[in-house]
Amino acid sequence: MIELFHAPRSRSSAIVQLLDEMDMMEKVTIREVSISRQDGSGGADPANPHPDGKVPYLLHDGAGMTEENAIMLHLTDLFPEGGMGAPLDDPLRGPFLMWMAWYGNVLEPVVHFHFAQIESPALKRTFRDFPTAVARLEAQLAKGPWLLGERYSAADQIAAQMFHLFPQFQPKDGPIPDWVARYAERPASRRQAERDALPA
């Protein structure tokens, strides 16, 4: 039994979209919960088992897990037929894991630092900075339409969605705007935008 605790217009929307992309929506029970929002609305939901009161939270046969990229990795391994991951014997398994980890370990932190205008030599040594992260994405996307070359994967979904939802972080030109546009045009992206009542 698999349950996803989800709040619309949040990080858990990416998990719902991934299930849609893999045609696995019927395999997971989605339970909507409330969360505290940046604008002060919402609040903790006693029905939400996430220890921080956030989403996503995945419960699989009694074992719970948090963290968007970890849940995506778990689901792509659990449903390899969905075609959004890279199985153990796939030569692209290493790059796939790298990009999934890089999103959480580097891209998301530097975007937050950039947004909050936080600068520190220690942070830059550890995470580099937003322009460096953008340059790394641009170098990879110059090799092909997706992070794994010709194959669209959960790595593209988790990283491109941030630039789609926060277009102010997108470069004006280069491969990233085209990559984000390709992501947004995917049927699962459009359906999730409708579910979240966001512009496609």
C-alpha positions as CSV (number, residue, x, y, z in Angstrom):
1,M,0.0,0.0,0.0
2,I,1.4,3.4,-1.0
3,E,0.0,6.7,0.2
4,L,1.1,10.2,-0.7
5,F,0.3,13.1,1.6
6,H,0.0,16.1,-0.7
7,A,-1.0,19.7,-0.7
8,P,-1.7,21.5,-4.0
9,R,0.7,24.2,-5.1
10,S,3.6,22.7,-3.1
11,R,6.6,20.5,-3.6
12,S,4.3,17.4,-3.5
13,S,2.7,18.6,-6.8
14,A,5.9,17.3,-8.4
15,I,5.3,13.8,-7.0
16,V,1.7,13.8,-8.3
17,Q,3.0,15.0,-11.7
18,L,5.6,12.2,-11.7
19,L,3.0,9.6,-11.0
20,D,0.9,11.0,-13.9
21,E,4.0,11.0,-16.2
22,M,4.6,7.4,-15.4
23,D,0.9,6.5,-15.7
24,M,0.9,5.2,-12.1
25,M,-1.7,7.5,-10.5
26,E,-3.9,4.5,-9.7
27,K,-1.1,2.8,-7.8
28,V,-0.9,5.5,-5.1
29,T,-3.6,6.8,-2.8
30,I,-3.3,10.6,-2.7
31,R,-4.4,12.2,0.6
32,E,-4.7,16.0,0.6
33,V,-3.5,17.8,3.8
34,S,-3.1,21.4,4.7
35,I,0.3,23.0,5.3
36,S,1.6,26.4,6.5
37,R,2.1,28.7,3.5
38,Q,4.6,31.4,2.9
39,D,1.9,34.0,2.9
40,G,0.8,32.9,6.4
41,S,-2.3,31.0,5.3
42,G,-2.9,27.3,6.1
43,G,-1.5,25.5,9.1
44,A,-0.4,22.2,10.5
45,D,-2.7,19.3,9.7
46,P,-3.0,16.6,12.4
47,A,-3.7,14.1,9.5
48,N,-0.2,14.8,8.1
49,P,2.4,12.4,9.4
50,H,5.4,14.5,8.1
51,P,7.5,15.3,11.1
52,D,7.9,18.9,10.0
53,G,4.3,19.3,9.0
54,K,5.3,19.7,5.3
55,V,4.8,17.7,2.1
56,P,5.5,15.5,0.4
57,Y,5.3,12.5,2.7
58,L,5.2,9.0,1.2
59,L,4.0,6.0,3.2
60,H,4.9,2.7,1.6
61,D,3.8,-0.5,3.5
62,G,4.1,1.3,6.8
63,A,7.5,2.9,6.1
64,G,7.5,6.7,5.7
65,M,9.8,9.0,3.8
66,T,10.2,12.7,3.2
67,E,12.2,14.7,0.7
68,E,11.0,15.4,-2.8
69,N,14.0,13.9,-4.7
70,A,14.2,10.9,-2.4
71,I,10.6,10.1,-3.0
72,M,11.0,10.5,-6.8
73,L,14.0,8.1,-6.8
74,H,12.0,5.6,-4.8
75,L,9.0,5.8,-7.1
76,T,11.1,5.6,-10.3
77,D,12.8,2.5,-8.9
78,L,9.5,1.0,-7.8
79,F,7.9,1.6,-11.2
80,P,10.7,1.2,-13.7
81,E,8.1,0.6,-16.4
82,G,7.2,4.3,-16.1
83,G,10.4,5.3,-17.9
84,M,11.2,8.2,-15.7
85,G,14.3,6.8,-13.9
86,A,17.3,4.7,-14.7
87,P,17.5,1.1,-13.5
88,L,20.6,-0.3,-11.8
89,D,21.9,-1.8,-15.0
90,D,21.4,1.3,-17.0
91,P,24.6,3.1,-18.0
92,L,22.8,6.4,-17.2
93,R,22.0,5.3,-13.6
94,G,25.0,7.3,-12.3
95,P,24.2,10.5,-14.1
96,F,20.6,10.2,-13.2
97,L,21.4,9.8,-9.5
98,M,23.8,12.7,-9.7
99,W,21.3,15.2,-11.2
100,M,18.6,14.1,-8.7
101,A,21.0,14.7,-5.7
102,W,22.5,17.9,-7.3
103,Y,19.0,19.4,-7.4
104,G,18.6,19.1,-3.6
105,N,22.2,19.5,-2.6
106,V,23.1,22.5,-4.8
107,L,20.4,24.0,-7.1
108,E,17.7,24.5,-4.5
109,P,20.0,26.0,-1.9
110,V,21.7,28.4,-4.2
111,V,18.3,29.5,-5.6
112,H,17.1,30.3,-2.1
113,F,20.4,32.2,-1.3
114,H,20.0,34.1,-4.6
115,F,16.4,35.0,-3.8
116,A,17.2,36.1,-0.2
117,Q,20.3,37.9,-1.4
118,I,22.5,36.0,1.0
119,E,26.2,36.0,0.2
120,S,28.9,34.3,2.1
121,P,32.4,33.0,1.2
122,A,31.6,29.9,3.2
123,L,28.4,29.2,1.4
124,K,30.0,29.9,-2.0
125,R,32.8,27.4,-1.2
126,T,30.3,24.8,-0.2
127,F,27.5,25.3,-2.8
128,R,29.1,27.6,-5.3
129,D,26.5,30.2,-6.4
130,F,23.5,30.7,-8.6
131,P,25.4,31.8,-11.8
132,T,27.7,28.7,-11.4
133,A,24.7,26.4,-11.1
134,V,23.1,28.0,-14.2
135,A,26.3,27.6,-16.1
136,R,26.4,23.9,-15.2
137,L,22.9,23.4,-16.4
138,E,23.6,25.3,-19.6
139,A,26.7,23.2,-20.3
140,Q,24.7,19.9,-19.9
141,L,21.7,21.1,-21.9
142,A,24.0,22.2,-24.7
143,K,24.6,18.4,-25.3
144,G,21.0,17.5,-25.7
145,P,17.4,18.4,-25.0
146,W,17.3,16.8,-21.6
147,L,19.7,16.3,-18.7
148,L,20.2,12.6,-19.8
149,G,20.5,13.6,-23.4
150,E,17.6,12.4,-25.5
151,R,15.7,10.9,-22.5
152,Y,13.3,12.9,-20.4
153,S,13.5,11.8,-16.8
154,A,12.5,12.8,-13.2
155,A,15.8,14.8,-13.1
156,D,14.4,17.2,-15.7
157,Q,11.1,17.4,-14.0
158,I,12.4,18.3,-10.6
159,A,14.9,20.9,-11.8
160,A,12.9,22.4,-14.7
161,Q,9.8,22.9,-12.6
162,M,11.6,25.4,-10.3
163,F,12.4,27.6,-13.3
164,H,8.9,27.2,-14.6
165,L,7.2,28.1,-11.3
166,F,9.7,30.9,-10.7
167,P,10.4,32.4,-14.1
168,Q,12.3,35.3,-12.5
169,F,15.2,32.9,-12.0
170,Q,15.4,31.9,-15.7
171,P,18.1,33.3,-17.9
172,K,16.8,35.5,-20.7
173,D,18.4,33.3,-23.4
174,G,20.4,30.1,-23.9
175,P,19.3,26.5,-23.5
176,I,17.5,26.8,-20.1
177,P,14.4,28.7,-21.4
178,D,13.9,26.2,-24.2
179,W,14.3,23.3,-21.8
180,V,11.7,24.8,-19.4
181,A,9.3,25.4,-22.3
182,R,9.7,21.7,-23.4
183,Y,9.0,20.7,-19.8
184,A,5.9,22.9,-19.6
185,E,4.5,21.6,-22.9
186,R,4.4,18.0,-21.7
187,P,0.9,16.7,-21.2
188,A,1.6,15.7,-17.5
189,S,2.9,19.2,-16.9
190,R,-0.2,20.8,-18.3
191,R,-2.5,18.5,-16.3
192,Q,-0.6,19.3,-13.1
193,A,-0.9,23.0,-13.8
194,E,-4.6,22.6,-14.2
195,R,-4.8,20.6,-10.9
196,D,-2.8,23.3,-9.1
197,A,-4.7,26.1,-10.9
198,L,-1.5,27.6,-12.2
199,P,-0.8,28.9,-15.7
200,A,0.5,26.2,-18.0
